[in-house]
């Protein structure tokens, strides 16, 4: 499970826009082997995730990824902003004793002022997969104009509030590029085994470094630099700055891991396996959130998103009509067991749909399988035929027709002469 954007909802506030996504490999190998280390699962070990646990997790994850610990950056709330914001409120009101019937902005400010604005919110690690070496990660410094890393004001996860616009410009050619959807994809293999082997190599390297330090004390390195050496100032130029970051944030009693955007599925699975190993070692279940894995035909998924009044479900592609029927019937059955339905009754008793969803996307399981990409003339023919027969649009129209709905507009249709 991946919580792509998570927010707590309070009465009177708009429903937060976040999606719960479920991913699995088509070859049957689990992405996350032990569900007990997912904090969203029932029966997960009860562990209080505080700042001390977050620091332990940063050290363990640094060792797993082979990056230096000193690249982690503690993040803080911008206390000056919230103090200024409090001064702009009316003098007759105290935001800490706010009424739930008041506006959402004041409620949000009240919750933030109740916290310790000087405390560390979480830790950010500039991170990307190495462009030169496979199965290697790299990190680096972030030049900060202020003494600390201050998050953009808000109450979203800290991974969504990083001041990335303040970082120096980076040449896109020096950044990881996404794989072409038409590129061949080899079998994924044993990602968990590769992570374990890398950790064993890092452990042997660290042990050798410690032995060398004991034999040659004059050549010892500062704490945190045993795995990856601190880059020199000449090498730490703007094009070396990494613009993606992994975040660890203790929030609401649980440890949230915000994953950065990645360009290859193998890198995403590598990072996910490393996080699971740390959770197992520290006996601390975590919440996975942040960016979704890169699109890849070797991965399957579905998403559930709350919309006003409805729950939107996007299911995986189907290779045949029979498969689509099975998936739809299973979806409707699960919804019925959860006391949900895809229909409603109007005030006059008429039975109609909920008004959302029911979209069908035509294409293929992969870009190579799409008939419209293999034969572009087929798409042009379909669109031209639809334009010459606009009344076909009413085949999919419901109760509402006009500019305020997804159905066709009356002024865009015309009568067809009989053939």
Buried (B, 14 or more C-beta within 10 A) or exposed (E): BBBBBBBEEEEEBEEBEBBBBEBBBEEEBEBBEEBEBBBBEEEBEEBEBEBEBBBBBBBBBBBBBBBBBBBBBBBBBBBEBBEEBBEEBEEEEEBEEBEEEEEEEBBBBBBBBEEEBEEBBBBBBBBBBEEEEEBBBBBBBBEEEEEEBBBBBEBBBBBBBBBEEBBEEBEEEEBBEEBEBEEEBEEBEEBBEBBBEBBEEBEEEBEEBEEBBEEEEEEBBEEBBBBBEBBEEEEEEEEBBBBBBBBBBBBEEBBBBBBBBBBBBBBBBBBBBBBBBBBBBBEBBBBBBBBBBBEBBBBBBBBBBBEEEBBEBBBBBBEEEEEBEEBBEEBEEEBEEEEEEBEEEEEEEEEEEBBBEEEEEEEBBBBEEBEBBEEEEEBEEEEEEEEEEBEBBEEEEEEEBEEEEEBBEEEEBEEEEEE
